[in-house]
Amino acid sequence: MSTFITRLETSGDGVRVAVKDLIDVEGVPTTAGCKAVADNAKPALADAPCMAGARAAGARIIGKANLHELAFGTTGLNQWFGSPTNPLDATLVPGGSSSGSAVAVANGEADVAYGSDTGGSIRVPSACCGTTGLKTTWGRIPVDGVWPLAASLDSVGPMARDLGGVVLGMQLLEPAFEVAPGAAMSVGRMRLACDPAIDAAIDRVLAAAELDVVDVELPGWRAAYRAGVTILLAEAYQADQHLDRAGVGDEVAARIDSGFAVTREEVENARQVQTEWKAELARLFEQVQTIALPTLVSFPPTVARPHDVDLTRATLPVNLGGNPALALPVPAGALPTSLQLVGPEGSEELLCATGLVLEAAAATAR
């Protein structure tokens, strides 16, 4: 099992925090899970700014967590540093890219983990490992000192076993953070092409929570997904094109190089779709306060057949919008299932308040 790339010695009784190894921690090299980066990495001269709250609170930084190489993949498997083992089922992928962060909290090695999310990299591993994660509003948490994947989509957020841990993680990232006094008064239920067992599990929890749920549609979802892919590929190429391909896995190297083929016109068209998508989301959030949908539309693939396909179909459009989104586990039998709750920009407080209601309902909806 390779949950951590670097373990750190700590003492005291502060909150135990695992940090994804693309976030700078003073005195520790940042590898981004990549041999080409690790071979030239020097100890970071300073913490990334997002670490300031944890340091001020006396948190114990227990290690740099493993990840999908360069944060550019959703299985969470890593050929250079080994792959974290899914604690629910070792035959399943842990999900990525923040795989080590999800496994660290699932196994109880950390109280809170920091992950990054560009197209689903906090929410996908949370869904695969049966944990909870919060993708924050783009720009709310600083990403200086964080190895980039796609700068206009990247975000940092907390991961934990449950909502209480996620709230604690937000309070470390943003010390003034407080959960909203009440849950969302209205929830829009959006449906994607999805495994029926996943949809049924989400519907059971929403019913048990006794929230006001109405069906909603977002016609621009597919176009937003395609535009998100275009922007992510183009920006990832800009971020990582300089790396020695001998130190980059073939799968990830092929993804980086595919960004070279993205034209300026395609990026401009994708940006226009992004503008229209943001407006579509804003209109919907005038009708409902949050949107509920699956985090994954299928159950996690196996390590033996890690088809890294469609795992971001329910998550990447959220990044294109810049919105916050919470992933929390819901019961659906033996395999992990996750409900995704999306809110307007800056609504993390409301998402956490609503998530607490849903978490309690999930415990009774088995």
C-alpha positions in Angstrom: 0.0 0.0 0.0 1.4 3.4 -1.0 -0.8 6.0 0.6 2.0 8.5 1.2 5.0 9.5 -1.0 6.6 11.1 2.0 5.8 10.4 5.7 6.6 13.1 8.2 7.3 12.7 11.9 5.0 14.7 14.2 4.3 15.1 17.9 1.6 16.6 20.0 -2.2 16.3 19.8 -3.1 18.6 16.9 -5.3 17.6 14.1 -3.6 15.1 11.8 -3.5 16.5 8.2 -2.4 14.6 5.1 -1.3 16.9 2.2 -1.6 15.9 -1.5 1.9 15.9 -2.9 1.4 18.7 -5.3 0.9 21.3 -2.4 4.2 22.7 -1.1 5.1 22.0 2.5 8.2 23.8 3.7 11.3 21.6 3.8 9.7 18.8 1.8 10.2 18.2 -2.0 7.0 18.4 -4.0 6.9 15.5 -6.5 3.4 15.8 -8.0 3.5 12.0 -8.1 5.8 12.1 -11.1 9.4 10.8 -11.6 10.3 13.7 -13.9 9.3 16.2 -11.2 10.8 14.2 -8.3 14.2 13.8 -9.9 14.7 17.6 -9.8 12.6 18.5 -6.8 14.3 20.5 -4.0 12.8 20.9 -0.5 10.1 23.6 -0.7 11.3 27.0 0.7 7.9 27.8 2.1 4.5 26.4 2.7 1.8 27.0 0.0 -0.4 29.8 1.3 -3.3 27.4 1.8 -1.3 25.7 4.6 -1.3 28.9 6.8 -4.5 28.1 8.7 -3.4 24.5 9.6 0.0 25.8 10.8 -1.7 28.5 12.9 -4.0 25.9 14.5 -1.1 23.6 15.4 -2.2 20.8 13.0 0.2 17.9 12.6 1.3 17.5 8.9 1.7 13.7 8.8 2.8 13.4 5.2 2.6 14.1 1.5 -0.2 11.9 0.1 0.2 9.9 -3.1 -1.8 10.9 -6.2 -2.4 10.1 -9.9 0.7 11.3 -11.7 0.6 15.1 -12.2 -3.0 15.0 -11.0 -3.8 14.0 -14.6 -6.1 11.0 -14.2 -9.0 9.6 -12.3 -8.1 6.1 -11.3 -5.5 7.2 -8.7 -3.0 4.5 -9.8 0.6 5.5 -9.9 3.4 3.6 -11.6 6.3 5.5 -10.0 5.3 5.5 -6.3 2.9 2.6 -6.1 -0.9 2.9 -5.8 -3.0 3.5 -2.7 -5.3 0.6 -1.9 -9.0 1.2 -1.9 -10.0 0.5 1.7 -13.5 -0.7 0.8 -12.3 -3.2 -1.8 -8.7 -3.7 -2.8 -9.8 -4.9 -6.3 -11.3 -1.4 -7.0 -9.3 1.7 -8.0 -9.0 4.3 -5.2 -10.0 7.0 -7.6 -8.0 10.1 -8.5 -6.3 12.2 -8.7 -6.3 12.7 -4.9 -6.2 9.0 -4.2 -3.7 9.0 -1.3 -5.7 11.8 0.4 -9.0 9.8 0.3 -7.3 6.6 1.5 -5.5 8.3 4.3 -8.8 9.6 5.8 -10.7 6.4 5.0 -8.0 4.3 6.9 -8.0 6.7 9.9 -4.4 7.7 9.3 -5.4 11.4 9.0 -8.3 13.4 10.4 -8.3 15.7 7.4 -6.6 15.6 4.0 -6.1 18.3 1.5 -6.7 17.5 -2.2 -7.0 19.4 -5.4 -9.9 19.2 -7.9 -9.6 20.2 -11.5 -12.2 17.9 -13.1 -13.3 15.8 -10.1 -10.0 15.0 -8.3 -11.5 15.4 -4.8 -14.9 14.1 -5.5 -14.0 11.0 -7.6 -11.7 9.4 -5.0 -14.1 10.3 -2.2 -16.8 8.4 -4.2 -14.5 5.4 -4.8 -13.4 5.2 -1.1 -16.7 5.9 0.6 -15.5 9.2 2.1 -16.5 12.9 1.9 -14.9 15.7 0.0 -15.5 19.3 -0.8 -14.5 20.9 -4.1 -14.4 24.6 -3.3 -15.4 27.6 -5.4 -12.7 28.4 -7.9 -10.5 31.1 -6.5 -11.8 30.9 -2.9 -8.7 29.0 -1.6 -5.4 30.2 -3.0 -3.5 27.8 -5.2 -0.1 29.5 -5.2 2.5 26.9 -4.3 0.3 24.1 -5.8 1.6 22.3 -8.9 -0.9 23.3 -11.6 -2.9 21.1 -13.9 -5.3 23.6 -15.5 -5.0 26.9 -13.8 -8.5 28.2 -14.7 -10.1 25.1 -13.2 -7.8 24.1 -10.3 -9.1 24.3 -6.7 -8.0 23.0 -3.3 -10.4 21.5 -0.8 -10.7 19.3 2.3 -11.4 15.6 2.5 -12.4 13.5 5.5 -14.3 10.4 6.6 -17.4 12.5 7.2 -18.9 16.0 7.1 -17.6 16.9 10.5 -14.0 16.3 9.2 -14.7 18.3 6.1 -16.0 21.3 8.1 -12.9 21.0 10.3 -10.8 21.0 7.1 -12.5 24.1 5.8 -11.9 25.8 9.1 -8.2 25.0 8.8 -8.1 26.3 5.2 -10.3 29.3 6.1 -10.3 30.0 9.9 -13.5 32.1 9.8 -15.5 29.4 8.1 -18.9 28.5 9.7 -21.6 26.2 8.6 -24.8 27.9 7.5 -27.5 28.0 10.2 -29.9 25.9 8.1 -30.0 23.5 5.2 -31.1 24.4 1.6 -34.8 25.0 1.4 -34.9 23.6 -2.2 -32.9 21.0 -3.9 -32.9 20.4 -7.7 -32.6 16.7 -8.6 -30.7 16.4 -11.9 -30.5 13.1 -13.7 -27.7 11.9 -16.0 -27.4 8.5 -17.8 -26.5 6.5 -14.7 -26.5 3.1 -13.2 -30.0 2.7 -11.8 -28.8 1.4 -8.4 -26.9 4.7 -7.9 -29.9 6.8 -8.8 -32.1 4.8 -6.5 -29.6 5.2 -3.6 -29.5 9.0 -4.1 -33.3 9.2 -4.3 -33.7 7.2 -1.0 -31.4 9.5 0.9 -33.1 12.6 -0.5 -36.5 11.2 0.5 -35.2 10.3 4.0 -33.8 13.8 4.4 -37.3 15.3 3.8 -35.9 18.1 1.8 -38.0 20.0 -0.8 -36.7 18.2 -4.0 -37.8 19.1 -7.5 -36.6 17.7 -10.8 -34.4 20.1 -12.9 -32.6 20.0 -16.2 -29.4 21.5 -17.4 -29.4 21.2 -21.2 -25.9 22.6 -21.4 -24.3 19.8 -19.4 -22.8 17.8 -22.3 -21.4 20.9 -24.0 -19.9 22.1 -20.7 -18.2 18.7 -20.3 -16.7 18.9 -23.8 -15.6 22.5 -23.2 -14.0 21.5 -19.9 -12.0 18.8 -21.6 -10.8 21.2 -24.2 -9.6 23.8 -21.7 -8.1 21.2 -19.3 -6.1 19.6 -22.1 -4.8 23.0 -23.4 -3.8 24.2 -20.0 -2.3 20.9 -18.9 -0.1 21.0 -21.9 1.1 24.5 -21.0 1.8 23.4 -17.4 3.6 20.2 -18.1 5.0 20.3 -21.7 8.5 21.0 -20.3 8.8 17.7 -18.4 11.2 15.0 -19.6 8.9 12.4 -21.1 11.3 9.6 -19.9 10.1 10.4 -16.4 6.4 10.6 -17.2 4.2 7.5 -17.6 3.0 6.7 -21.1 -0.7 7.3 -20.3 -0.1 10.7 -18.7 2.4 11.7 -21.4 -0.1 10.9 -24.1 -2.6 13.1 -22.3 -0.2 16.0 -22.0 0.8 15.7 -25.7 -2.8 15.6 -26.8 -3.1 19.2 -25.5 -0.7 20.3 -28.3 -3.4 19.6 -30.9 -5.9 21.9 -29.2 -6.2 25.0 -31.3 -6.6 28.6 -30.1 -10.0 28.7 -31.9 -11.1 25.6 -30.0 -10.1 27.2 -26.7 -11.9 30.4 -27.6 -15.1 28.4 -28.5 -14.8 26.6 -25.2 -14.5 29.8 -23.3 -17.7 31.0 -25.0 -19.4 27.8 -23.9 -18.1 28.4 -20.4 -19.7 31.9 -20.3 -23.0 30.5 -21.4 -22.7 27.6 -18.9 -22.1 30.0 -16.0 -25.2 31.9 -17.0 -27.3 28.7 -17.3 -26.2 27.6 -13.8 -26.9 31.1 -12.4 -30.5 31.0 -13.8 -31.1 27.6 -12.2 -29.8 28.7 -8.9 -32.5 31.4 -8.9 -35.0 28.5 -8.8 -33.3 26.1 -6.4 -30.5 26.6 -3.8 -28.6 23.4 -4.5 -28.5 20.6 -7.1 -28.2 16.9 -6.3 -26.8 14.3 -8.8 -24.4 11.4 -8.7 -20.7 11.9 -8.1 -20.0 8.9 -10.3 -22.5 7.6 -12.9 -21.1 4.1 -12.5 -19.5 2.0 -9.8 -15.6 2.3 -9.5 -13.7 0.2 -12.0 -11.3 -2.5 -11.0 -7.6 -2.2 -10.7 -7.3 -5.1 -13.2 -9.4 -3.1 -15.8 -8.9 0.6 -14.8 -10.8 2.1 -17.6 -10.1 5.8 -17.0 -13.2 6.8 -18.9 -16.3 8.9 -18.0 -15.3 9.1 -14.3 -15.6 12.9 -14.6 -18.8 13.0 -16.6 -20.7 14.1 -13.5 -18.0 16.3 -12.1 -16.0 18.3 -14.8 -18.9 20.6 -15.8 -18.9 21.8 -12.2 -15.3 22.9 -12.5 -16.1 24.7 -15.7 -18.7 26.7 -13.8 -16.4 27.4 -10.9 -19.0 26.1 -8.4 -18.4 24.3 -5.1 -19.6 20.7 -4.8 -19.8 18.2 -2.0 -19.4 14.5 -2.5 -20.8 12.3 0.3 -21.3 8.6 0.5 -24.8 7.0 0.4 -25.7 3.4 0.9 -26.3 1.2 -2.1 -25.2 -2.3 -1.1 -21.7 -3.6 -1.2 -20.2 -1.0 -3.6 -19.4 2.6 -2.8 -21.9 5.2 -4.0 -21.8 9.0 -3.7 -24.2 11.9 -3.9 -22.9 15.1 -5.3 -24.4 18.4 -4.0 -23.6 21.5 -6.1 -24.3 25.1 -5.1 -23.8 28.6 -6.3 -20.3 30.2 -6.2 -19.4 30.8 -2.5 -22.0 28.5 -1.1 -19.7 26.1 0.8 -21.4 27.0 4.1 -24.8 26.0 2.8 -23.5 22.8 1.2 -22.1 21.7 4.5 -25.3 22.5 6.4 -27.3 20.6 3.8 -24.7 17.8 3.8 -25.1 17.3 7.5 -28.9 16.6 7.0 -28.2 14.3 4.1 -25.5 12.4 6.1 -27.9 11.8 8.9 -30.5 10.6 6.4 -28.1 8.3 4.8 -27.5 6.5 8.1 -31.3 5.7 8.2 -31.8 4.9 4.5 -30.0 1.6 4.3 
